[in-house]
Amino acid sequence: MSSSNLIKIITALAIGIALCLIYGWVIDPIEYVDVTPNILRQDYQVDYVLMTAEAFQHDFDSESAARRLAMLGSESPANITANALEYAIANNFTETEIKHLQTLLTAMQTYSP
C-alpha cells in the first residue's frame, strides 16, 4: 500500500469520526426525558433520598415519602433509606442531612401502606 493511499484512509477516518461526533454531540444529542430516578448513579440516588427526607421534614407525610422512594426500585422504603444513610455517614454528609435521613428512616420503618 502506498503512502498516498494510507494518508487518504487516515484522512477519511478522521473526517468520519469528526462528523459522527458533531452529529452525536451537537446536531442530535440524546436527551433523557421523563426517566425514573432508579437509573441514577448511587450518589445521585442518595441525593434523591435526601431531598425526600428534607421534604418529609416539612410535611411529615409518610405515604408521599414512601411513594417517592418507591421510584428508586423494588426494595422497601426503609431499606432504601437505610442504604442512603450508610452512604451519607461514609461520605461525611452534614450532621443536619444525616439527622433528616434518620428521621425519614424511622418514619419508613414504622410506615405501613
N, C-alpha and C positions, 0 to 999 in steps of 0.2 A: 504494500500500500504506500502510495507516495505521500509526501508531507503535505501537499496541497489538498489531497482528499481528507487527510486527518484533520487539517485545520477547518475544512468545511463541515466535517462531522461535529467537531467540538463547538464550532460557531452555531450550528443548527441546534445542538443540545442546549447550549446556553440561552439562545433565544427562546426555545420551547419552555425551558424551566422558568425563565423570566415572565413569559406570557401567562403561564399557569399560575404563578404566584400573584401576578397583578389581578388576574381574574378571580382567584380564590380569596384574596385579601381586600381588594378594592371594589371590583365590579359586583360580585355576588357572594359576599361572605355569608357564612352560616349564622343565622340569628335564632337563638333559642327563645321561644315564646310559650308562656303558659306551661312550664315544666314544674314538676313537683320537687320539693327540697331533698328528696331521698337520693338524687343523683349528685348532690354536692359533695365536696371533699369533707373529711371529718371535721376540720377546723371550722368550716362554714356551717356544718350541721350543728356544731356546738354553739355557734353564734345564733343560729335559729332558735335553739332551745333556750338560750339566754334571753333572746327577745321575747319568747313566750313567757319566761319567768318574770321578766320585767312587766309585761302586760298583765300577768296574773297579780302582781303587786298592786295594780290599780283597780282591778275589777273583782278579784277573788272568785272568778268563775271557773270552777274545776272542769266542767263539761267543755267549755270553749278551749281551755288549755289542752285537754285530752284530745280534742279534735285536731288541734294544730300539731300536736306531737305525733298523731297517727299518720300524718303525711310523711313522716320520716321512715316508715317501714312497718313491718308486721309485729315488731316487738311491743311489749306493753309500754304504756307511757312512763311507768315507774322505772323500767329498765333503761329506756332511752334517756331519761333524766339522770339516772344514776351513772350511766356511762359518760354523759356530758359533765357531771360533777367531778368524776375521776379525772377527766381530761383537763378541766378547769384548775383543779388542785395541782396536777402535774405540770401545768404550763403557767403557773403563777398569775392567775386571774386575780383581780382585786378582791378585797375582803367583801365588799358590797355585792359584787357579782356572785361570789360563792354563797353568800347568805341568801340571795334571791333564788339560786338553784336549789339550795337546801330546803327553802320554804316550798318551792314547787315540788320537790321530791316528796316531802311529807304529804302534800295535798294529793299527789298522784298515787301514793301508797295507800291512802285511805279512800280514794275515789272508787266508786262502783257505778257503772253505767245504768 
